[in-house]
Every structure is written in C-alpha cells, then in structure tokens.
C-alpha cells in the first residue's frame, strides 16, 4: 500500500527535519523522498511542509498529521501480523543502537537468523540522546540505549537489560591498583566524556562529589576514543566501564573503582508497542545472552518476557 509507505517516509522527514535525513533512515534517495512527499500532499490535498533553503519545516497541517499517521501505521502493522496465520515471524524491523551495545545486538541477530529466516533486521548506529525520539516517531521499531528520563519512554515498552558502572581509567604508566584517585584526577590532563549526554552529566556529578575540578584537556563523544587516548598516556578519565570491553585485563590500562556507592548507567531496549510481536524475539534473545544462554527455547519465552519489569506503556 503506497499510502502507508508514504506515511512512514513522512514520519521519518518529520523526525529528522530534512529529506536527506529521511532518505538515510528509509534507504531511499533524496529525490524519491521528495516524490513521495509531493504524492502524499496531492493525495491529501494539503501542504505538509514549508520548504526553505535550510531544510523543511512541518506546516500546521503536517504537525496535526503526525498522530494520525502513527495510528494508521500501527493499525496496518497489527493487521498484517494478524494475517500471518502460520505464527512465523516475518518482515523487516529497524533497530537502533549505541556503539557500545552494537556487538551484543549483532550477535543476537546472527543467532536469531537460523530460527527466523523470514525476519530481516536492519541495524543503525545513533547517539543515545536521539534513539528514544526515533522509536516514538516510528523511524525505528526498537532501540538499545542509555535510559535518560521516564518521560521520554511514556507509551513505549522499556526493558532494562544491564547496568554499566562508572570508573576511573588511567595509563598503567601513571597508575596502579593502589593509586589515589583524587591525586590522579588532580595531577593529570582529564579526558572528558560529552557533558550533553546522560553519562557525561553523571560523570560531572561524580567529580563534584569527589571535590575535583579536573584539568580538562579534551571532550569527546566516544568512550572508545577516550580510552584509546588514555592507553597512550594522554590523560586520565572517568567513563562507563562498558560491558565486554575487558579494560581491566589490558596491560596498558589501570581501571579503578570510584569510592563510595557505585554510580551506574542503565542500558535497555525501547520498543514500539505495535511492533512488539516481532521485536520481542530480539528482546528475548538479548535477555538470554545476558543471562548466559546462547539460545532461548520457546517455552522460556514468557519467563524471559517477564524480565521487562519496568514496562512503561501507560
């Protein structure tokens, strides 16, 4: 149905604020996005966008269309699922992810493929701060990211997966297991994680609790890039200790826990409610891997589904 396809593209344009961004989301050319939007405007006999040299802005009618488009797409997807009488999981889903969790998600998809050959999963890297909005807009069917505020999760399905503690990471040339953390932070250049992010804010709060005003040297949005610089003894840092990174066993690094109560960030998966039938198989396999199982049996589905203790569809 071309109208449903056009509405999906419309939501991608509305979320990204440009035809270029929507073309990347929908795997279309920019010209194809423009043609679809003109066709949709002709079909609805209205103007949806106010075009300018800097991009596109939704008209008043365009803004009003968003909730209607979301409901129509949800109803259509539910109808298609109901017609799938053989109970198989079919179709294409798009799942966004932060960099640190992409390895886990990729492994999950590889393990699912033999059991669900008709399921096609598109993976997209995105900054954590954008992922909740992408799921809400329909640009993504699900996403794995760092929990920010519960307000962003309203109406969606949120499942906590695992936590990552903050820790101090320094070069083994300047630190050892007995090093004084405050002295390390005071005497070495500080490599800071992006203060615009949830993790960056918590790092800043931690520094204040420690009574430290570090010698800021660089501020980056990539934990991996920061740790690579620490390995070269460019400076020290406080970052989330990423699951699977194994920095503690890296001879060039010294990883130290923060004093007092652990400070953590919560990683979870957010799903569109109307796509849960499909995205749930991804969530259950993620939970299985994190629980130390490589595969989840059919009779374990409900048990693993119950791990979604913090479901926020209200």
Phi, psi and omega per residue, in radians:
X1 nan 2.006 -3.020
X2 -1.138 -0.614 -3.107
X3 -1.104 -0.723 3.100
X4 -1.081 -0.748 3.123
X5 -1.085 -0.727 3.136
X6 -1.141 -0.659 3.138
X7 -1.163 -0.636 3.069
X8 -1.081 -0.756 3.123
X9 -1.151 -0.688 3.100
X10 -1.001 -0.784 3.132
X11 -1.125 -0.631 3.100
X12 -1.142 -0.712 3.090
X13 -1.137 -0.766 -3.124
X14 -1.058 -0.677 -3.112
X15 -1.290 -0.717 -3.027
X16 -1.554 -0.325 3.111
X17 1.327 0.187 3.121
X18 -2.804 2.731 3.068
X19 -1.232 -0.536 -3.136
X20 -1.115 -0.849 3.131
X21 -1.090 -0.703 3.136
X22 -1.158 -0.625 -3.140
X23 -1.112 -0.645 3.099
X24 -1.188 -0.707 -3.134
X25 -1.144 -0.713 -2.995
X26 -1.699 0.037 -3.123
X27 1.002 0.784 3.106
X28 -2.153 2.862 2.993
X29 -1.363 2.785 3.116
X30 -1.081 -0.638 3.130
X31 -1.119 -0.695 3.139
X32 -1.137 -0.668 3.089
X33 -1.078 -0.792 3.129
X34 -1.062 -0.725 3.118
X35 -1.125 -0.747 3.134
X36 -1.096 -0.724 -3.109
X37 -1.210 -0.622 3.070
X38 -1.178 -0.685 3.107
X39 -1.120 -0.682 3.125
X40 -1.166 -0.731 3.099
X41 -1.090 -0.705 3.113
X42 -1.132 -0.712 -3.124
X43 -1.168 -0.687 -3.120
X44 -1.528 -0.149 3.137
X45 0.969 0.861 3.127
X46 -2.707 2.919 3.096
X47 -1.761 2.137 -3.087
X48 -1.714 -0.406 -3.056
X49 -2.291 2.569 2.969
X50 -1.835 1.822 -3.020
X51 -1.444 2.469 3.096
X52 -2.509 3.038 -3.129
X53 -1.138 -0.376 -3.077
X54 -1.680 0.019 -3.135
X55 2.452 -2.663 3.134
X56 -2.186 2.525 3.102
X57 -2.174 2.375 3.136
X58 -1.126 2.384 2.998
X59 -1.330 3.047 3.103
X60 -1.049 -0.705 3.096
X61 -1.144 -0.685 3.119
X62 -1.081 -0.744 3.114
X63 -1.114 -0.674 3.140
X64 -1.188 -0.439 -3.103
X65 -1.293 -0.447 -3.007
X66 -0.920 -0.970 -3.109
X67 -1.104 -0.595 3.104
X68 -1.154 -0.733 3.132
X69 -1.112 -0.739 3.136
X70 -1.079 -0.728 -3.137
X71 -1.180 -0.732 -3.139
X72 -1.097 -0.764 3.134
X73 -1.141 -0.709 3.118
X74 -1.088 -0.779 3.137
X75 -1.119 -0.700 -3.134
X76 -1.135 -0.765 3.134
X77 -1.131 -0.664 3.096
X78 -1.148 -0.673 3.109
X79 -1.092 -0.774 3.140
X80 -1.097 -0.694 3.123
X81 -1.123 -0.681 -3.134
X82 -1.174 -0.469 3.128
X83 -1.436 -0.125 -3.128
X84 -1.459 1.360 -2.953
X85 -1.188 -0.380 -3.075
X86 -1.421 -0.003 3.080
X87 1.315 0.062 -3.124
X88 -1.325 2.753 3.072
X89 -1.693 2.006 -3.072
X90 -2.274 2.860 3.045
X91 1.875 -3.020 -3.119
X92 -2.072 2.316 3.034
X93 -2.172 2.602 3.115
X94 -1.990 2.140 -3.077
X95 -2.099 2.173 3.090
X96 -1.597 2.831 -3.044
X97 -2.824 2.583 2.979
X98 -1.368 2.788 -3.043
X99 -1.018 -0.768 -3.020
X100 -1.159 -0.379 -3.120
X101 -1.783 -0.006 -3.063
X102 -1.129 -0.618 3.114
X103 -1.082 -0.786 3.112
X104 -1.096 -0.781 -3.126
X105 -1.146 -0.728 3.129
X106 -1.086 -0.746 3.104
X107 -1.073 -0.687 3.117
X108 -1.068 -0.813 -3.106
X109 -1.132 -0.712 3.118
X110 -1.046 -0.720 -3.120
X111 -1.252 -0.487 -3.134
X112 -1.355 -0.502 -2.991
X113 -0.954 -0.806 -3.132
X114 -1.085 -0.547 -3.103
X115 -1.497 -0.461 -3.118
X116 -2.254 1.239 -3.061
X117 -1.120 -0.352 -3.135
X118 -1.595 -0.003 3.109
X119 -1.647 2.189 3.123
X120 -2.020 2.148 -3.087
X121 -1.983 2.111 3.052
X122 -1.684 2.236 -3.128
X123 -1.830 2.386 -3.119
X124 -2.351 2.271 3.038
X125 -1.462 2.398 3.133
X126 -2.699 2.735 3.052
X127 -1.190 2.519 -3.067
X128 -0.966 -0.663 -3.056
X129 -1.142 -0.362 -3.101
X130 -1.684 -0.264 -2.937
X131 -1.202 -0.706 3.139
X132 -1.065 -0.750 3.123
X133 -1.113 -0.640 -3.139
X134 -1.159 -0.656 3.099
X135 -1.202 -0.763 -3.122
X136 -1.097 -0.644 -3.105
X137 -1.341 -0.272 -3.088
X138 1.627 -0.021 3.088
X139 -1.149 -0.543 3.073
X140 -2.150 2.559 3.076
X141 -1.487 -0.460 3.118
X142 -2.807 2.868 3.134
X143 -2.749 2.566 3.062
X144 -1.923 2.158 -3.077
X145 -2.819 -3.123 -3.135
X146 -1.483 2.217 3.125
X147 -1.073 2.311 3.112
X148 -1.874 -1.482 3.130
X149 -2.161 2.575 3.124
X150 -1.130 -0.433 3.132
X151 -1.058 -0.672 3.141
X152 -1.154 -0.395 -3.033
X153 -1.647 -0.075 -3.080
X154 -1.010 2.316 3.115
X155 1.476 -0.160 3.125
X156 -1.862 3.051 3.095
X157 -1.827 1.984 -3.072
X158 -1.955 2.225 3.110
X159 -2.180 1.985 3.031
X160 -1.107 2.399 -3.137
X161 -1.923 -0.914 3.135
X162 -2.834 2.890 3.125
X163 -2.012 2.614 3.060
X164 -2.137 2.140 3.135
X165 -1.380 2.686 2.989
X166 -1.427 2.556 3.108
X167 -2.653 2.850 3.085
X168 -1.557 2.325 3.085
X169 -2.174 2.203 -3.130
X170 -2.382 2.847 3.056
X171 -1.216 2.501 3.092
X172 -1.182 -0.164 3.076
X173 -1.293 -0.423 -3.081
X174 -2.072 -0.122 -3.055
X175 -2.461 2.712 2.999
X176 -2.483 -3.132 -3.050
X177 -1.076 -0.369 -3.135
X178 -1.704 0.104 -3.074
X179 -1.145 2.585 3.069
X180 -1.429 2.077 -3.067
X181 -1.084 -0.773 -3.107
X182 -1.099 -0.660 3.113
X183 -1.161 -0.716 3.104
X184 -1.046 -0.788 -3.113
X185 -1.197 -0.565 -3.088
X186 -1.364 -0.599 -2.954
X187 -1.762 -0.107 -3.086
X188 -2.158 2.651 3.033
X189 -0.986 2.502 -3.091
X190 -1.863 2.238 3.081
X191 -1.746 1.970 -2.952
X192 -1.781 2.421 3.020
X193 -1.443 2.491 -3.044
X194 -0.677 2.031 -3.110
X195 -1.263 -0.141 3.101
X196 -1.424 -0.192 -3.094
X197 -1.665 2.876 3.089
X198 -1.020 -0.811 -3.119
X199 -1.122 -0.713 3.128
X200 -1.081 -0.663 3.108
X201 -1.143 -0.741 -3.139
X202 -1.179 -0.581 3.079
X203 -1.137 -0.755 3.115
X204 -1.089 -0.722 3.109
X205 -1.102 -0.668 3.122
X206 -1.130 -0.739 3.113
X207 -1.058 -0.685 3.133
X208 -1.155 -0.715 3.113
X209 -1.101 -0.574 3.115
X210 -1.405 -0.131 -3.127
X211 1.245 0.528 -3.058
X212 -1.935 2.368 2.963
X213 -2.048 1.631 -2.988
X214 -1.246 2.875 3.063
X215 -1.469 1.499 -3.095
X216 -1.031 2.228 -3.140
X217 -1.981 -0.852 3.108
X218 -2.464 2.630 3.029
X219 -2.221 2.032 -3.060
X220 -2.187 2.756 3.141
X221 -1.735 0.108 -3.138
X222 -2.077 2.029 3.094
X223 -1.093 -0.713 -3.133
X224 -1.040 -0.759 3.131
X225 -1.147 -0.671 3.128
X226 -1.100 -0.815 -3.114
X227 -1.145 -0.603 3.088
X228 -1.081 -0.663 3.102
X229 -1.241 -0.660 3.073
X230 -1.060 -0.715 3.138
X231 -1.020 -0.516 3.116
X232 -1.586 0.156 3.110
X233 1.088 0.640 3.058
X234 -1.353 -0.513 -3.125
X235 3.121 -2.990 3.092
X236 -2.034 2.936 -3.077
X237 -2.673 2.859 2.881
X238 -2.102 2.113 -3.102
X239 -2.499 2.862 2.983
X240 -1.132 2.313 3.102
X241 -1.423 1.684 -2.954
X242 -1.129 2.409 3.123
X243 -1.041 2.222 3.091
X244 1.505 -0.068 -3.111
X245 -1.266 -0.561 3.075
X246 1.013 0.670 3.130
X247 -1.159 -0.463 -3.108
X248 -1.094 -0.434 3.141
X249 -1.759 0.202 3.090
X250 -1.556 2.022 -3.077
X251 -1.061 -0.371 -3.122
X252 -1.507 -0.114 -3.056
X253 -2.114 2.712 2.986
X254 -2.222 2.060 -3.121
X255 -1.836 2.192 -3.082
X256 -2.151 2.355 3.088
X257 -1.275 2.652 3.071
X258 -1.350 2.576 3.119
X259 -1.228 2.686 3.084
X260 1.438 -2.795 -3.106
X261 -1.149 2.306 -3.111
X262 -1.026 2.413 3.028
X263 -1.782 2.205 -3.059
X264 -2.247 2.882 2.934
X265 -2.111 2.523 -3.084
X266 -1.713 2.178 3.050
X267 -1.774 2.341 -3.138
X268 -2.617 3.132 3.112
X269 -2.065 2.320 3.107
X270 -1.919 2.318 -3.077
X271 -2.227 2.556 2.955
X272 -1.225 2.224 -3.114
X273 -0.977 -0.678 -3.074
X274 -1.338 -0.111 3.095
X275 -1.923 0.165 -3.019
X276 -1.067 -0.602 -3.112
X277 -0.969 -0.632 -3.129
X278 -1.558 -0.828 -3.071
X279 -1.199 -0.377 -3.137
X280 -1.080 -0.555 -3.136
X281 -1.194 -0.555 3.078
X282 -1.231 -0.790 3.131
X283 -1.050 -0.766 -3.109
X284 -1.141 -0.657 3.124
X285 -1.226 -0.640 3.046
X286 -1.022 -0.819 -3.138
X287 -1.091 -0.653 -3.140
X288 -1.130 -0.777 3.132
X289 -1.116 -0.754 -3.133
X290 -1.174 -0.455 3.108
X291 -1.481 0.001 3.119
X292 1.617 0.202 3.080
X293 -1.857 2.449 3.107
X294 -1.434 -0.471 -3.104
X295 -2.418 2.659 3.091
X296 -1.964 2.183 3.128
X297 -1.328 2.762 -3.094
X298 -1.023 -0.665 -3.088
X299 -1.349 -0.089 3.055
X300 -1.627 -0.070 -3.008
X301 -1.000 -0.835 -3.093
X302 -1.170 -0.701 -3.132
X303 -1.031 -0.782 -3.124
X304 -1.288 -0.542 3.098
X305 -1.119 -0.556 -3.135
X306 -1.181 -0.210 3.085
X307 -1.125 -0.262 -3.135
X308 -1.366 1.186 -3.026
X309 -1.289 -0.334 -3.046
X310 -1.959 0.684 -3.096
X311 -1.131 2.301 -2.990
X312 -2.100 0.472 3.079
X313 -1.396 1.761 -3.072
X314 -2.258 nan nan
